[in-house]
Amino acid sequence: MSEVDTNVDGALAATLRDGAQKLGIGLNDVQQTQLLAYLALLAKWNRTYNLTSIREPAQMMTHHLLDSLAVIPAFIGAKNVLDVGAGGGLPGMVLAIWGMTSQPEMRVSMIDTVHKKTAFLTQVKAEMGLKNVRVHTARVEQLEVPQKFDVITSRAFAELSDFINWSAHLLTDDGQFIALKGVQPDDEIARLPNGWKVTEVRPILVPGLDAERHLIYIRRA
C-alpha cells in the first residue's frame, strides 16, 4: 500500500470515528474495521457498476456512511428490518454491520430490482460474514416472506404513498415505516394513503453534511 493510500485510509478512519462520536454512537474496533472495508468495496465496485453517483471515498463517508449511521438510534429494539430499494446497502448494510455486535437479535433484509446492486450486497455479506443479512432481487410489491417485518425503511427510494402501497403487505400489524428523507416532505405526507398516519418527523444532523435530513415514522392509523 502506498503512503498516499495509507494517509487516505487514516483520514477516513478518523472521519468515521469522529462522526460516530458526534452522533453518540459507540463503534467497537470490529465495527469500525468492517464499515471501512464496506466503504472500500463500495468505492471499488462503483468504478464498474455505478452503485452511486458519488465517486470520492471521503464524500462517500459523509454522504453515505455517516448519513446512515445517523439513523441507527431509530432502529434500537428492531428485530426484523427490511430496506427497500437498498441500492448499495444504505442504510441496510450499515445497520447490519452495527447490529452484528450491538444488536445481534436484529435481522436485516435488503431488496432491490437491479441485479448488479444485489450482487454487490451478496458479495459484502459473504466477505464480512454477515449472518444477519438476507438479500432479495425482486420488486417489493411481489415479495413474499414467511415472517413479516417490524420495521420497513427506505432511503431516497420513492414517494411515501408509493413506499407504503408497495410494501405494506410485508409489515406486521404493529410495525412501522421509517423513511429517510432530505427536506421535510410535507406534500408527500399530505398524500399518505388512507389508514396510515405520521407519528413523528425527526430531523437528524449528519456531521460534515450541510443538508437537511429527516426521518418520517409512519404507522397504521
CYANA upper distance limits for C-alpha pairs under 8 A (distance plus 0.5 A):
  1 MET  CA      5 ASP  CA      6.68
  1 MET  CA      6 THR  CA      7.23
  2 SER  CA      6 THR  CA      6.80
  3 GLU  CA      7 ASN  CA      6.66
  4 VAL  CA      8 VAL  CA      6.70
  5 ASP  CA      9 ASP  CA      6.58
  6 THR  CA     10 GLY  CA      6.53
  7 ASN  CA     11 ALA  CA      6.60
  8 VAL  CA     12 LEU  CA      6.69
  9 ASP  CA     13 ALA  CA      6.61
 10 GLY  CA     14 ALA  CA      6.70
 11 ALA  CA     15 THR  CA      6.67
 12 LEU  CA     16 LEU  CA      6.62
 12 LEU  CA     36 LEU  CA      8.15
 12 LEU  CA     57 PRO  CA      8.38
 12 LEU  CA     58 ALA  CA      6.91
 12 LEU  CA     61 MET  CA      7.63
 13 ALA  CA     17 ARG  CA      6.58
 13 ALA  CA     32 GLN  CA      8.12
 13 ALA  CA     36 LEU  CA      7.54
 14 ALA  CA     18 ASP  CA      6.46
 15 THR  CA     19 GLY  CA      6.28
 15 THR  CA     61 MET  CA      8.15
 16 LEU  CA     20 ALA  CA      6.51
 16 LEU  CA     32 GLN  CA      8.07
 16 LEU  CA     61 MET  CA      7.71
 16 LEU  CA     66 LEU  CA      7.66
 17 ARG  CA     21 GLN  CA      6.72
 17 ARG  CA     27 LEU  CA      8.28
 17 ARG  CA     32 GLN  CA      8.14
 18 ASP  CA     22 LYS  CA      6.75
 19 GLY  CA     23 LEU  CA      6.75
 19 GLY  CA     66 LEU  CA      7.11
 19 GLY  CA    206 VAL  CA      8.45
 19 GLY  CA    207 PRO  CA      6.17
 20 ALA  CA     24 GLY  CA      6.68
 20 ALA  CA     25 ILE  CA      5.65
 20 ALA  CA     26 GLY  CA      7.20
 20 ALA  CA     27 LEU  CA      7.68
 20 ALA  CA     66 LEU  CA      7.79
 20 ALA  CA     69 LEU  CA      7.78
 21 GLN  CA     25 ILE  CA      6.37
 21 GLN  CA     26 GLY  CA      7.22
 22 LYS  CA    207 PRO  CA      7.51
 23 LEU  CA     69 LEU  CA      8.47
 23 LEU  CA     70 ALA  CA      6.75
 23 LEU  CA    206 VAL  CA      8.14
 23 LEU  CA    207 PRO  CA      8.10
 25 ILE  CA     69 LEU  CA      8.41
 27 LEU  CA     31 GLN  CA      6.26
 27 LEU  CA     32 GLN  CA      6.65
 27 LEU  CA     98 TRP  CA      8.13
 28 ASN  CA     32 GLN  CA      6.77
 29 ASP  CA     33 THR  CA      6.58
 30 VAL  CA     34 GLN  CA      6.58
 31 GLN  CA     35 LEU  CA      6.52
 31 GLN  CA     97 ILE  CA      6.82
 31 GLN  CA     98 TRP  CA      6.59
 31 GLN  CA    101 THR  CA      8.42
 32 GLN  CA     36 LEU  CA      6.72
 33 THR  CA     37 ALA  CA      6.64
 34 GLN  CA     38 TYR  CA      6.48
 34 GLN  CA     97 ILE  CA      7.41
 34 GLN  CA    128 MET  CA      7.48
 35 LEU  CA     39 LEU  CA      6.70
 35 LEU  CA     65 LEU  CA      8.36
 35 LEU  CA     94 VAL  CA      7.57
 35 LEU  CA     97 ILE  CA      7.48
 36 LEU  CA     40 ALA  CA      6.73
 37 ALA  CA     41 LEU  CA      6.76
 38 TYR  CA     42 LEU  CA      6.61
 38 TYR  CA    124 VAL  CA      7.39
 39 LEU  CA     43 ALA  CA      6.67
 39 LEU  CA     57 PRO  CA      7.70
 39 LEU  CA     60 MET  CA      8.02
 39 LEU  CA     61 MET  CA      7.82
 39 LEU  CA     65 LEU  CA      8.21
 40 ALA  CA     44 LYS  CA      6.61
 40 ALA  CA     57 PRO  CA      8.12
 41 LEU  CA     45 TRP  CA      6.49
 41 LEU  CA    124 VAL  CA      8.04
 42 LEU  CA     46 ASN  CA      6.30
 42 LEU  CA     51 LEU  CA      8.08
 42 LEU  CA     88 GLY  CA      7.61
 43 ALA  CA     47 ARG  CA      7.20
 43 ALA  CA     55 ARG  CA      7.42
 43 ALA  CA     56 GLU  CA      8.17
 43 ALA  CA     57 PRO  CA      6.90
 44 LYS  CA     48 THR  CA      8.18
 45 TRP  CA     49 TYR  CA      6.33
 45 TRP  CA     50 ASN  CA      8.00
 45 TRP  CA     51 LEU  CA      7.90
 45 TRP  CA    120 PHE  CA      7.92
 46 ASN  CA     50 ASN  CA      5.13
 46 ASN  CA     51 LEU  CA      5.62
 46 ASN  CA     52 THR  CA      7.09
 46 ASN  CA     55 ARG  CA      8.00
 47 ARG  CA     55 ARG  CA      8.45
 49 TYR  CA    116 LYS  CA      7.29
 49 TYR  CA    117 LYS  CA      8.41
 51 LEU  CA     87 GLY  CA      7.26
 51 LEU  CA     88 GLY  CA      6.24
 51 LEU  CA    117 LYS  CA      7.18
 52 THR  CA     88 GLY  CA      7.82
 54 ILE  CA     59 GLN  CA      7.41
 54 ILE  CA     60 MET  CA      6.81
 55 ARG  CA     59 GLN  CA      8.03
 55 ARG  CA     60 MET  CA      7.70
 56 GLU  CA     60 MET  CA      6.68
 57 PRO  CA     61 MET  CA      6.57
 58 ALA  CA     62 THR  CA      7.24
 59 GLN  CA     63 HIS  CA      6.38
 59 GLN  CA     64 HIS  CA      8.36
 60 MET  CA     64 HIS  CA      5.62
 60 MET  CA     65 LEU  CA      7.13
 61 MET  CA     65 LEU  CA      5.38
 61 MET  CA     66 LEU  CA      6.59
 62 THR  CA     66 LEU  CA      5.61
 62 THR  CA     67 ASP  CA      6.87
 62 THR  CA    206 VAL  CA      8.19
 62 THR  CA    207 PRO  CA      7.79
 62 THR  CA    208 GLY  CA      6.85
 62 THR  CA    209 LEU  CA      6.92
 63 HIS  CA     67 ASP  CA      6.02
 63 HIS  CA    209 LEU  CA      7.33
 64 HIS  CA     68 SER  CA      6.51
 64 HIS  CA     90 LEU  CA      7.32
 65 LEU  CA     69 LEU  CA      6.58
 65 LEU  CA     90 LEU  CA      8.17
 65 LEU  CA     91 PRO  CA      8.48
 65 LEU  CA     94 VAL  CA      7.52
 66 LEU  CA     70 ALA  CA      6.48
 66 LEU  CA    206 VAL  CA      6.95
 66 LEU  CA    207 PRO  CA      7.69
 67 ASP  CA     71 VAL  CA      7.81
 67 ASP  CA    206 VAL  CA      6.25
 68 SER  CA     72 ILE  CA      7.72
 68 SER  CA     90 LEU  CA      6.76
 68 SER  CA     91 PRO  CA      5.36
 68 SER  CA     94 VAL  CA      7.00
 68 SER  CA     95 LEU  CA      8.23
 69 LEU  CA     91 PRO  CA      8.16
 69 LEU  CA     94 VAL  CA      7.25
 69 LEU  CA     95 LEU  CA      7.96
 70 ALA  CA    204 ILE  CA      7.47
 70 ALA  CA    205 LEU  CA      7.86
 70 ALA  CA    206 VAL  CA      6.73
 71 VAL  CA     75 PHE  CA      7.86
 71 VAL  CA    204 ILE  CA      8.17
 71 VAL  CA    215 LEU  CA      8.25
 72 ILE  CA     76 ILE  CA      7.34
 72 ILE  CA     95 LEU  CA      7.26
 76 ILE  CA    103 GLN  CA      8.18
 77 GLY  CA    103 GLN  CA      8.27
 77 GLY  CA    106 MET  CA      8.44
 78 ALA  CA    106 MET  CA      6.70
 78 ALA  CA    150 ASP  CA      7.27
 78 ALA  CA    151 VAL  CA      7.18
 79 LYS  CA    105 GLU  CA      6.69
 79 LYS  CA    106 MET  CA      4.74
 79 LYS  CA    107 ARG  CA      6.56
 79 LYS  CA    149 PHE  CA      8.46
 79 LYS  CA    150 ASP  CA      7.27
 79 LYS  CA    151 VAL  CA      8.49
 80 ASN  CA    106 MET  CA      6.25
 80 ASN  CA    107 ARG  CA      5.37
 80 ASN  CA    108 VAL  CA      6.63
 80 ASN  CA    109 SER  CA      8.29
 80 ASN  CA    148 LYS  CA      8.24
 80 ASN  CA    149 PHE  CA      5.55
 80 ASN  CA    150 ASP  CA      6.17
 80 ASN  CA    151 VAL  CA      7.04
 81 VAL  CA    106 MET  CA      7.93
 81 VAL  CA    107 ARG  CA      6.61
 81 VAL  CA    108 VAL  CA      5.31
 81 VAL  CA    109 SER  CA      6.59
 81 VAL  CA    149 PHE  CA      6.15
 81 VAL  CA    150 ASP  CA      6.92
 81 VAL  CA    151 VAL  CA      5.42
 81 VAL  CA    152 ILE  CA      6.19
 81 VAL  CA    153 THR  CA      7.91
 82 LEU  CA     92 GLY  CA      8.22
 82 LEU  CA    108 VAL  CA      6.42
 82 LEU  CA    109 SER  CA      5.23
 82 LEU  CA    110 MET  CA      6.21
 82 LEU  CA    111 ILE  CA      8.03
 82 LEU  CA    149 PHE  CA      7.01
 82 LEU  CA    151 VAL  CA      7.02
 82 LEU  CA    152 ILE  CA      5.23
 82 LEU  CA    153 THR  CA      6.62
 83 ASP  CA     91 PRO  CA      7.80
 83 ASP  CA     92 GLY  CA      6.07
 83 ASP  CA    108 VAL  CA      7.93
 83 ASP  CA    109 SER  CA      6.71
 83 ASP  CA    110 MET  CA      5.24
 83 ASP  CA    111 ILE  CA      6.86
 83 ASP  CA    152 ILE  CA      6.59
 83 ASP  CA    153 THR  CA      5.44
 83 ASP  CA    154 SER  CA      5.97
 84 VAL  CA    110 MET  CA      6.73
 84 VAL  CA    111 ILE  CA      5.82
 84 VAL  CA    112 ASP  CA      7.18
 84 VAL  CA    140 VAL  CA      7.50
 84 VAL  CA    152 ILE  CA      7.75
 84 VAL  CA    153 THR  CA      6.72
 84 VAL  CA    154 SER  CA      5.63
 84 VAL  CA    155 ARG  CA      8.45
 84 VAL  CA    157 PHE  CA      7.74
 85 GLY  CA    110 MET  CA      8.02
 85 GLY  CA    111 ILE  CA      6.26
 85 GLY  CA    112 ASP  CA      5.21
 85 GLY  CA    113 THR  CA      7.95
 85 GLY  CA    154 SER  CA      7.05
 85 GLY  CA    155 ARG  CA      8.15
 85 GLY  CA    157 PHE  CA      6.25
 86 ALA  CA     90 LEU  CA      6.51
 86 ALA  CA     91 PRO  CA      7.88
 86 ALA  CA     92 GLY  CA      7.16
 86 ALA  CA    110 MET  CA      6.11
 86 ALA  CA    111 ILE  CA      6.21
 86 ALA  CA    112 ASP  CA      6.17
 86 ALA  CA    154 SER  CA      7.63
 86 ALA  CA    155 ARG  CA      8.16
 87 GLY  CA    112 ASP  CA      6.77
 87 GLY  CA    114 VAL  CA      8.39
 87 GLY  CA    117 LYS  CA      6.09
 87 GLY  CA    118 THR  CA      7.93
 88 GLY  CA    117 LYS  CA      6.42
 88 GLY  CA    118 THR  CA      8.34
 88 GLY  CA    120 PHE  CA      7.59
 88 GLY  CA    121 LEU  CA      7.17
 89 GLY  CA     93 MET  CA      5.17
 89 GLY  CA     94 VAL  CA      7.63
 89 GLY  CA    110 MET  CA      7.88
 89 GLY  CA    121 LEU  CA      6.98
 90 LEU  CA     94 VAL  CA      6.98
 90 LEU  CA    155 ARG  CA      7.55
 91 PRO  CA     95 LEU  CA      6.59
 91 PRO  CA    154 SER  CA      8.24
 91 PRO  CA    155 ARG  CA      7.56
 92 GLY  CA     96 ALA  CA      6.66
 92 GLY  CA    108 VAL  CA      7.06
 92 GLY  CA    109 SER  CA      7.92
 92 GLY  CA    110 MET  CA      6.91
 93 MET  CA     97 ILE  CA      6.66
 93 MET  CA    108 VAL  CA      8.43
 93 MET  CA    121 LEU  CA      8.31
 94 VAL  CA     98 TRP  CA      6.72
 95 LEU  CA     99 GLY  CA      6.35
 95 LEU  CA    108 VAL  CA      8.00
 96 ALA  CA    100 MET  CA      6.60
 96 ALA  CA    107 ARG  CA      7.90
 96 ALA  CA    108 VAL  CA      6.49
 96 ALA  CA    130 LEU  CA      7.83
 96 ALA  CA    132 ASN  CA      7.14
 96 ALA  CA    133 VAL  CA      7.16
 97 ILE  CA    101 THR  CA      8.37
 97 ILE  CA    130 LEU  CA      7.77
 98 TRP  CA    102 SER  CA      6.52
 98 TRP  CA    103 GLN  CA      7.97
 99 GLY  CA    103 GLN  CA      4.86
 99 GLY  CA    104 PRO  CA      6.06
 99 GLY  CA    105 GLU  CA      8.46
 99 GLY  CA    106 MET  CA      6.94
100 MET  CA    104 PRO  CA      5.37
100 MET  CA    106 MET  CA      8.39
100 MET  CA    130 LEU  CA      7.75
100 MET  CA    132 ASN  CA      7.39
104 PRO  CA    132 ASN  CA      8.30
106 MET  CA    132 ASN  CA      7.53
107 ARG  CA    132 ASN  CA      5.36
107 ARG  CA    133 VAL  CA      6.72
107 ARG  CA    134 ARG  CA      8.47
108 VAL  CA    132 ASN  CA      6.59
108 VAL  CA    133 VAL  CA      5.55
108 VAL  CA    134 ARG  CA      6.96
109 SER  CA    133 VAL  CA      6.16
109 SER  CA    134 ARG  CA      5.06
109 SER  CA    135 VAL  CA      6.24
109 SER  CA    136 HIS  CA      7.98
110 MET  CA    133 VAL  CA      8.17
110 MET  CA    134 ARG  CA      6.83
110 MET  CA    135 VAL  CA      5.47
110 MET  CA    136 HIS  CA      6.65
111 ILE  CA    118 THR  CA      7.94
111 ILE  CA    135 VAL  CA      6.46
111 ILE  CA    136 HIS  CA      5.13
111 ILE  CA    137 THR  CA      6.33
111 ILE  CA    138 ALA  CA      7.07
111 ILE  CA    139 ARG  CA      8.17
111 ILE  CA    140 VAL  CA      7.41
112 ASP  CA    117 LYS  CA      7.61
112 ASP  CA    118 THR  CA      6.92
112 ASP  CA    136 HIS  CA      7.13
112 ASP  CA    137 THR  CA      5.87
112 ASP  CA    138 ALA  CA      6.50
112 ASP  CA    139 ARG  CA      7.33
112 ASP  CA    140 VAL  CA      8.20
113 THR  CA    118 THR  CA      8.45
113 THR  CA    137 THR  CA      5.78
113 THR  CA    138 ALA  CA      5.32
113 THR  CA    139 ARG  CA      6.07
114 VAL  CA    118 THR  CA      7.10
114 VAL  CA    137 THR  CA      7.40
115 HIS  CA    119 ALA  CA      6.42
115 HIS  CA    137 THR  CA      6.79
116 LYS  CA    120 PHE  CA      6.79
117 LYS  CA    121 LEU  CA      6.87
118 THR  CA    122 THR  CA      6.53
118 THR  CA    135 VAL  CA      7.07
118 THR  CA    136 HIS  CA      7.55
118 THR  CA    137 THR  CA      6.70
119 ALA  CA    123 GLN  CA      6.70
120 PHE  CA    124 VAL  CA      6.75
121 LEU  CA    125 LYS  CA      6.66
121 LEU  CA    135 VAL  CA      7.48
122 THR  CA    126 ALA  CA      6.75
122 THR  CA    135 VAL  CA      7.03
123 GLN  CA    127 GLU  CA      6.61
124 VAL  CA    128 MET  CA      6.41
125 LYS  CA    129 GLY  CA      6.26
125 LYS  CA    130 LEU  CA      5.50
125 LYS  CA    131 LYS  CA      8.02
125 LYS  CA    133 VAL  CA      7.18
126 ALA  CA    130 LEU  CA      7.26
138 ALA  CA    142 GLN  CA      7.57
138 ALA  CA    143 LEU  CA      7.24
139 ARG  CA    143 LEU  CA      7.06
140 VAL  CA    166 TRP  CA      6.88
140 VAL  CA    167 SER  CA      6.56
141 GLU  CA    166 TRP  CA      5.16
141 GLU  CA    167 SER  CA      6.21
141 GLU  CA    169 HIS  CA      8.49
143 LEU  CA    170 LEU  CA      8.47
144 GLU  CA    170 LEU  CA      7.91
145 VAL  CA    170 LEU  CA      7.96
148 LYS  CA    170 LEU  CA      5.66
148 LYS  CA    171 LEU  CA      5.97
148 LYS  CA    172 THR  CA      5.95
149 PHE  CA    170 LEU  CA      6.63
149 PHE  CA    171 LEU  CA      5.49
149 PHE  CA    172 THR  CA      6.23
149 PHE  CA    175 GLY  CA      7.53
150 ASP  CA    171 LEU  CA      6.54
150 ASP  CA    172 THR  CA      5.99
150 ASP  CA    174 ASP  CA      7.71
150 ASP  CA    175 GLY  CA      4.75
150 ASP  CA    176 GLN  CA      6.83
151 VAL  CA    171 LEU  CA      7.56
151 VAL  CA    175 GLY  CA      6.22
151 VAL  CA    176 GLN  CA      5.67
151 VAL  CA    177 PHE  CA      6.21
151 VAL  CA    178 ILE  CA      7.48
152 ILE  CA    171 LEU  CA      7.44
152 ILE  CA    176 GLN  CA      7.11
152 ILE  CA    177 PHE  CA      5.38
152 ILE  CA    178 ILE  CA      6.78
153 THR  CA    177 PHE  CA      6.26
153 THR  CA    178 ILE  CA      5.32
153 THR  CA    179 ALA  CA      5.82
153 THR  CA    180 LEU  CA      7.89
154 SER  CA    178 ILE  CA      7.60
154 SER  CA    179 ALA  CA      5.68
154 SER  CA    180 LEU  CA      6.52
155 ARG  CA    179 ALA  CA      6.80
155 ARG  CA    180 LEU  CA      5.20
155 ARG  CA    181 LYS  CA      7.07
156 ALA  CA    180 LEU  CA      7.09
156 ALA  CA    181 LYS  CA      6.71
157 PHE  CA    163 PHE  CA      8.08
158 ALA  CA    162 ASP  CA      6.80
158 ALA  CA    163 PHE  CA      6.34
159 GLU  CA    163 PHE  CA      6.66
159 GLU  CA    188 GLU  CA      6.95
160 LEU  CA    164 ILE  CA      6.68
160 LEU  CA    179 ALA  CA      8.19
160 LEU  CA    188 GLU  CA      6.45
160 LEU  CA    189 ILE  CA      7.54
160 LEU  CA    192 LEU  CA      7.22
161 SER  CA    165 ASN  CA      6.57
161 SER  CA    188 GLU  CA      7.58
161 SER  CA    191 ARG  CA      7.01
161 SER  CA    192 LEU  CA      5.56
161 SER  CA    193 PRO  CA      6.41
162 ASP  CA    166 TRP  CA      6.35
163 PHE  CA    167 SER  CA      6.74
164 ILE  CA    168 ALA  CA      5.77
164 ILE  CA    177 PHE  CA      8.37
164 ILE  CA    193 PRO  CA      8.21
165 ASN  CA    193 PRO  CA      8.05
167 SER  CA    171 LEU  CA      7.72
171 LEU  CA    175 GLY  CA      6.32
171 LEU  CA    176 GLN  CA      7.74
173 ASP  CA    220 ARG  CA      8.17
174 ASP  CA    219 ARG  CA      8.06
174 ASP  CA    220 ARG  CA      8.13
175 GLY  CA    219 ARG  CA      7.32
176 GLN  CA    217 TYR  CA      7.23
176 GLN  CA    218 ILE  CA      6.12
176 GLN  CA    219 ARG  CA      5.40
176 GLN  CA    220 ARG  CA      8.26
177 PHE  CA    216 ILE  CA      8.23
177 PHE  CA    217 TYR  CA      6.21
177 PHE  CA    218 ILE  CA      5.51
177 PHE  CA    219 ARG  CA      7.00
178 ILE  CA    215 LEU  CA      6.85
178 ILE  CA    216 ILE  CA      6.02
178 ILE  CA    217 TYR  CA      5.25
178 ILE  CA    218 ILE  CA      7.04
179 ALA  CA    215 LEU  CA      6.16
179 ALA  CA    216 ILE  CA      5.56
179 ALA  CA    217 TYR  CA      7.20
180 LEU  CA    213 ARG  CA      7.86
180 LEU  CA    214 HIS  CA      6.58
180 LEU  CA    215 LEU  CA      5.42
180 LEU  CA    216 ILE  CA      7.09
181 LYS  CA    185 PRO  CA      7.85
181 LYS  CA    213 ARG  CA      6.34
181 LYS  CA    214 HIS  CA      5.67
181 LYS  CA    215 LEU  CA      6.69
181 LYS  CA    216 ILE  CA      7.84
182 GLY  CA    211 ALA  CA      7.92
182 GLY  CA    212 GLU  CA      5.77
182 GLY  CA    213 ARG  CA      4.78
182 GLY  CA    214 HIS  CA      6.28
183 VAL  CA    212 GLU  CA      5.88
183 VAL  CA    213 ARG  CA      6.60
183 VAL  CA    214 HIS  CA      7.23
184 GLN  CA    201 VAL  CA      8.38
184 GLN  CA    212 GLU  CA      8.47
184 GLN  CA    213 ARG  CA      8.10
184 GLN  CA    214 HIS  CA      6.63
185 PRO  CA    189 ILE  CA      6.74
186 ASP  CA    190 ALA  CA      6.72
187 ASP  CA    191 ARG  CA      7.05
188 GLU  CA    192 LEU  CA      7.12
189 ILE  CA    198 VAL  CA      7.89
192 LEU  CA    196 TRP  CA      7.09
192 LEU  CA    197 LYS  CA      7.87
195 GLY  CA    220 ARG  CA      6.26
195 GLY  CA    221 ALA  CA      5.54
196 TRP  CA    218 ILE  CA      7.26
196 TRP  CA    219 ARG  CA      6.25
196 TRP  CA    220 ARG  CA      4.95
196 TRP  CA    221 ALA  CA      5.25
197 LYS  CA    218 ILE  CA      6.05
197 LYS  CA    219 ARG  CA      6.15
197 LYS  CA    220 ARG  CA      6.69
197 LYS  CA    221 ALA  CA      5.86
198 VAL  CA    216 ILE  CA      7.42
198 VAL  CA    217 TYR  CA      6.13
198 VAL  CA    218 ILE  CA      4.90
198 VAL  CA    219 ARG  CA      7.03
199 THR  CA    216 ILE  CA      8.44
199 THR  CA    217 TYR  CA      6.04
199 THR  CA    218 ILE  CA      6.19
199 THR  CA    219 ARG  CA      7.29
200 GLU  CA    215 LEU  CA      8.44
200 GLU  CA    216 ILE  CA      6.64
200 GLU  CA    217 TYR  CA      5.66
200 GLU  CA    218 ILE  CA      7.92
201 VAL  CA    214 HIS  CA      7.08
201 VAL  CA    215 LEU  CA      6.25
201 VAL  CA    216 ILE  CA      5.30
201 VAL  CA    217 TYR  CA      6.87
202 ARG  CA    214 HIS  CA      5.94
202 ARG  CA    215 LEU  CA      5.54
202 ARG  CA    216 ILE  CA      7.08
203 PRO  CA    212 GLU  CA      8.10
203 PRO  CA    213 ARG  CA      6.34
203 PRO  CA    214 HIS  CA      4.81
203 PRO  CA    215 LEU  CA      6.83
204 ILE  CA    212 GLU  CA      8.16
204 ILE  CA    213 ARG  CA      5.96
204 ILE  CA    214 HIS  CA      6.20
204 ILE  CA    215 LEU  CA      7.79
205 LEU  CA    209 LEU  CA      8.30
205 LEU  CA    212 GLU  CA      8.01
205 LEU  CA    213 ARG  CA      7.26
206 VAL  CA    210 ASP  CA      8.43
206 VAL  CA    213 ARG  CA      8.33
